[in-house]
Amino acid sequence: MAATTSTTFIRPRSAARAVRAALPADVRWMRLTANGLVVLAALLFAALALHLLSRQPVFTLRAIQLSGDLGRNSVATIRVNAVPQLRGNFFNVDLQAARRAFETVPWVRHAVVQRLWPNRLAVRLEEHRPAALWRAADNNAAAEQLVNAQGEVFEANVGDVEGDSLPTLEGPQGSSAAMLAMLMRLQAVFARQGSHIDTLRLSGRASWAVELDSGAKVELGRGSDDDVVVRADRFVATVTQMTQQFQAPVVYADLRHRDGYALRLRGITTVAAPGAVNRN
């Protein structure tokens, strides 16, 4: 009977594990500790090298690349207002703090700041687009502010928009967005009679009023936005008949009556429901 032989193959990894398992526990811990210290030393060395590298003059911020809206600002105004607030170099500059610095520049609504290798910042600016002047009804400060196209109140030199013929919004703090939306709706109504709204007011009791470019003052009263717009639409649709009949422009109109409105024409005073006019 032939003898049989068997051969056992041991994989290298298995052999290494077997050798380690055969070592005393204290020797294994010493090896693990030594390996850990080597890794820690390598990490500390890399961190130190990176720190020293980041402090090299080549990474000092030397230029800012501007893009986006630059209609109201110049390089000079940005250099004066934002650049002195920047801290750090390419590696450690705080991008959020840099964004806030650029947003302190007059007319800048929003800024996006990114790093450009190796020593520059790329800044994209969004400027405020003025839609109206703002006068807070519950603020004793005389200085006017501005309202942008998003309905946000912002600080800027009002003299920069003197030639823009912006309407004025006057209302409680926090109402600028709602007032701008109402202005857009009412302006479309009054434009049908060739009028432009110079001032839109909202009282503390939520009563609306407008002053037109003709100097006429129109009390619109309270209610939902839709109610106020319907009231204005009814007025515009009928008042022309009266002004043509009396050949006199409107000085004052009170639309707060349930079934009609009160008019004061230049030189004539009437109280009328739509379609009916009485001389006083």
C-alpha positions as CSV (number, residue, x, y, z in Angstrom):
1,M,0.0,0.0,0.0
2,A,1.5,3.3,-1.1
3,A,2.2,5.9,1.6
4,T,0.4,9.2,1.3
5,T,1.9,12.6,2.1
6,S,0.1,15.9,2.7
7,T,1.4,19.3,2.2
8,T,0.1,22.3,4.2
9,F,0.4,25.8,2.6
10,I,0.5,28.8,5.0
11,R,-0.4,32.2,3.6
12,P,2.1,34.9,4.4
13,R,-0.5,37.0,6.2
14,S,-1.7,34.1,8.2
15,A,1.9,33.4,9.1
16,A,2.5,36.9,10.2
17,R,-0.6,36.9,12.4
18,A,0.5,33.6,13.9
19,V,3.9,35.0,14.7
20,R,2.4,38.1,16.3
21,A,0.0,36.0,18.3
22,A,2.9,34.0,19.6
23,L,4.6,37.1,21.0
24,P,4.1,38.0,24.6
25,A,1.4,40.6,25.2
26,D,3.8,43.3,26.5
27,V,5.9,43.0,23.3
28,R,2.8,43.4,21.1
29,W,1.7,46.5,23.0
30,M,5.2,48.0,22.7
31,R,5.1,47.5,18.9
32,L,1.7,49.0,18.7
33,T,2.8,52.0,20.8
34,A,5.9,52.5,18.7
35,N,3.9,52.4,15.5
36,G,1.4,54.9,16.9
37,L,4.2,57.2,17.9
38,V,5.7,57.0,14.4
39,V,2.4,57.9,12.9
40,L,1.8,60.8,15.4
41,A,5.3,62.2,14.7
42,A,4.7,62.0,11.0
43,L,1.4,63.9,11.4
44,L,3.0,66.6,13.6
45,F,5.8,67.0,11.1
46,A,3.4,67.4,8.2
47,A,1.3,69.9,10.2
48,L,4.5,71.9,11.1
49,A,5.6,71.8,7.5
50,L,2.2,73.0,6.3
51,H,2.1,75.8,8.9
52,L,5.6,77.0,7.9
53,L,4.6,76.8,4.2
54,S,1.4,78.7,4.7
55,R,3.4,81.6,6.3
56,Q,5.5,82.1,3.2
57,P,5.2,85.5,1.6
58,V,4.1,84.0,-1.6
59,F,0.7,83.2,0.0
60,T,0.1,86.8,1.3
61,L,-3.1,88.1,-0.3
62,R,-2.0,90.4,-3.1
63,A,-5.0,90.9,-5.4
64,I,-8.8,90.8,-5.5
65,Q,-10.7,89.9,-8.6
66,L,-14.0,91.6,-8.8
67,S,-17.0,90.6,-10.9
68,G,-20.8,91.0,-10.9
69,D,-22.6,94.3,-10.3
70,L,-20.2,97.3,-10.3
71,G,-22.5,100.0,-11.4
72,R,-22.7,101.9,-8.0
73,N,-19.2,101.1,-6.8
74,S,-15.6,101.5,-7.9
75,V,-12.3,99.8,-7.0
76,A,-11.5,102.8,-4.8
77,T,-14.7,102.6,-2.7
78,I,-14.2,98.8,-2.2
79,R,-10.5,99.3,-1.3
80,V,-11.4,101.9,1.3
81,N,-14.4,100.1,2.8
82,A,-13.7,96.3,2.6
83,V,-10.0,95.6,2.2
84,P,-8.9,97.0,5.6
85,Q,-11.2,94.4,7.2
86,L,-9.5,91.4,5.6
87,R,-7.3,89.3,7.8
88,G,-5.0,86.4,7.1
89,N,-3.5,84.9,3.9
90,F,-4.6,82.5,1.2
91,F,-4.8,79.6,3.6
92,N,-6.3,81.1,6.8
93,V,-8.5,84.0,5.6
94,D,-12.0,83.7,7.0
95,L,-14.2,83.7,3.9
96,Q,-17.4,84.4,5.8
97,A,-15.8,87.3,7.6
98,A,-14.5,88.5,4.2
99,R,-18.0,88.2,2.7
100,R,-19.4,90.4,5.6
101,A,-16.6,92.9,4.9
102,F,-17.6,93.3,1.3
103,E,-21.3,93.6,2.2
104,T,-20.5,96.6,4.4
105,V,-19.6,98.5,1.2
106,P,-22.4,101.0,0.2
107,W,-24.8,99.5,-2.4
108,V,-23.6,95.9,-2.0
109,R,-26.4,93.6,-1.1
110,H,-24.6,90.3,-1.3
111,A,-21.0,89.0,-1.9
112,V,-19.6,85.6,-2.7
113,V,-15.9,85.2,-1.9
114,Q,-13.6,82.4,-3.1
115,R,-9.9,81.7,-3.0
116,L,-7.8,81.8,-6.1
117,W,-4.4,80.1,-6.0
118,P,-2.0,81.1,-4.7
119,N,-2.6,84.6,-3.3
120,R,-5.9,86.1,-4.6
121,L,-9.5,86.3,-3.8
122,A,-12.4,86.2,-6.3
123,V,-15.3,88.4,-5.2
124,R,-18.7,88.4,-7.0
125,L,-20.9,91.3,-6.0
126,E,-24.7,91.8,-6.2
127,E,-25.7,95.4,-5.7
128,H,-29.0,96.7,-4.4
129,R,-31.4,97.8,-7.1
130,P,-33.3,100.8,-5.6
131,A,-37.1,100.6,-6.0
132,A,-38.3,103.3,-3.6
133,L,-37.3,105.7,-0.9
134,W,-38.1,104.6,2.6
135,R,-39.4,106.7,5.5
136,A,-40.3,104.8,8.7
137,A,-43.5,106.3,10.1
138,D,-42.6,105.2,13.7
139,N,-39.0,106.5,13.5
140,N,-38.2,110.1,14.5
141,A,-35.0,110.0,12.4
142,A,-35.2,112.5,9.5
143,A,-32.8,110.6,7.2
144,E,-34.4,108.7,4.4
145,Q,-33.3,105.2,3.5
146,L,-33.9,103.1,0.4
147,V,-35.9,100.0,-0.5
148,N,-34.4,97.5,-3.0
149,A,-36.3,95.4,-5.5
150,Q,-36.7,92.6,-2.9
151,G,-38.4,95.0,-0.5
152,E,-35.4,95.3,1.8
153,V,-34.5,98.6,3.5
154,F,-30.8,99.5,3.1
155,E,-28.4,102.3,3.8
156,A,-26.9,104.3,1.0
157,N,-26.5,107.8,-0.2
158,V,-29.9,109.0,-1.2
159,G,-28.4,111.6,-3.4
160,D,-27.2,108.9,-5.7
161,V,-30.8,108.3,-6.9
162,E,-32.0,111.9,-7.1
163,G,-32.5,111.6,-10.8
164,D,-34.3,108.3,-10.7
165,S,-37.8,109.7,-9.7
166,L,-38.3,107.0,-7.1
167,P,-41.6,106.9,-5.2
168,T,-41.6,107.1,-1.4
169,L,-42.9,104.4,1.0
170,E,-43.8,105.6,4.4
171,G,-45.0,103.0,6.9
172,P,-44.2,101.0,10.1
173,Q,-40.9,99.3,10.5
174,G,-40.9,95.9,8.9
175,S,-43.6,96.7,6.4
176,S,-41.3,97.6,3.4
177,A,-41.7,94.4,1.5
178,A,-45.6,94.4,1.8
179,M,-45.7,98.1,0.9
180,L,-43.5,97.6,-2.2
181,A,-45.8,94.8,-3.4
182,M,-48.9,97.0,-2.9
183,L,-47.1,99.9,-4.7
184,M,-46.6,97.7,-7.8
185,R,-50.3,96.8,-7.8
186,L,-51.6,100.3,-7.2
187,Q,-49.3,101.9,-9.7
188,A,-50.7,99.6,-12.4
189,V,-54.2,100.9,-11.5
190,F,-53.4,104.6,-11.4
191,A,-51.3,104.4,-14.5
192,R,-54.5,103.8,-16.5
193,Q,-55.4,107.5,-15.9
194,G,-51.9,108.7,-16.6
195,S,-51.0,109.2,-12.9
196,H,-47.8,108.1,-11.1
197,I,-47.7,107.4,-7.3
198,D,-45.2,109.8,-5.6
199,T,-45.9,108.5,-2.1
200,L,-47.6,105.4,-0.6
201,R,-48.4,105.6,3.1
202,L,-49.5,102.9,5.5
203,S,-50.6,104.1,8.9
204,G,-50.2,102.2,12.2
205,R,-53.9,101.2,11.9
206,A,-53.2,99.6,8.5
207,S,-54.9,102.3,6.5
208,W,-53.5,103.0,3.0
209,A,-53.2,106.4,1.3
210,V,-51.4,107.6,-1.8
211,E,-50.2,111.0,-3.1
212,L,-50.0,111.2,-6.9
213,D,-47.6,113.2,-9.0
214,S,-50.4,115.7,-9.7
215,G,-50.4,116.5,-6.0
216,A,-53.8,114.8,-5.4
217,K,-54.1,112.8,-2.2
218,V,-56.3,109.7,-2.2
219,E,-57.3,107.9,1.0
220,L,-57.7,104.2,0.2
221,G,-58.7,102.9,3.7
222,R,-58.3,99.6,5.4
223,G,-58.9,96.0,4.4
224,S,-57.1,93.2,2.5
225,D,-54.8,94.1,-0.3
226,D,-57.4,92.9,-2.8
227,D,-60.1,95.1,-1.2
228,V,-57.9,98.2,-1.4
229,V,-57.0,97.5,-5.1
230,V,-60.7,97.0,-6.0
231,R,-61.5,100.3,-4.3
232,A,-58.7,102.1,-6.3
233,D,-59.8,100.4,-9.5
234,R,-63.4,101.6,-9.1
235,F,-62.2,105.2,-8.4
236,V,-60.0,105.3,-11.5
237,A,-62.7,103.8,-13.7
238,T,-65.2,106.6,-12.7
239,V,-63.4,109.7,-11.6
240,T,-62.5,110.9,-15.2
241,Q,-66.2,111.5,-15.9
242,M,-66.3,114.0,-13.0
243,T,-63.0,115.8,-13.8
244,Q,-64.1,116.2,-17.4
245,Q,-67.5,117.4,-16.5
246,F,-66.2,120.1,-14.1
247,Q,-62.9,120.7,-15.9
248,A,-61.1,120.6,-12.6
249,P,-58.4,118.2,-11.3
250,V,-58.7,116.1,-8.2
251,V,-57.2,117.6,-5.1
252,Y,-58.4,115.0,-2.6
253,A,-60.4,111.8,-2.7
254,D,-61.7,109.7,0.2
255,L,-62.4,106.1,-0.9
256,R,-63.3,104.9,2.6
257,H,-67.1,105.1,2.0
258,R,-69.0,101.9,1.5
259,D,-71.0,102.8,-1.7
260,G,-68.9,105.6,-3.2
261,Y,-66.2,108.2,-2.5
262,A,-65.8,111.8,-1.6
263,L,-64.0,114.2,-3.9
264,R,-62.6,117.6,-3.6
265,L,-61.8,119.1,-7.0
266,R,-59.9,122.3,-7.4
267,G,-62.4,125.0,-6.8
268,I,-65.3,122.4,-6.4
269,T,-66.3,120.0,-3.7
270,T,-68.5,117.0,-4.3
271,V,-69.7,114.0,-2.5
272,A,-70.7,111.3,-4.9
273,A,-71.3,107.6,-5.6
274,P,-69.7,106.4,-8.8
275,G,-71.7,107.7,-11.7
276,A,-73.5,110.4,-9.7
277,V,-72.1,114.0,-9.1
278,N,-73.5,116.8,-7.1
279,R,-72.4,120.4,-7.0
280,N,-72.1,122.0,-3.5
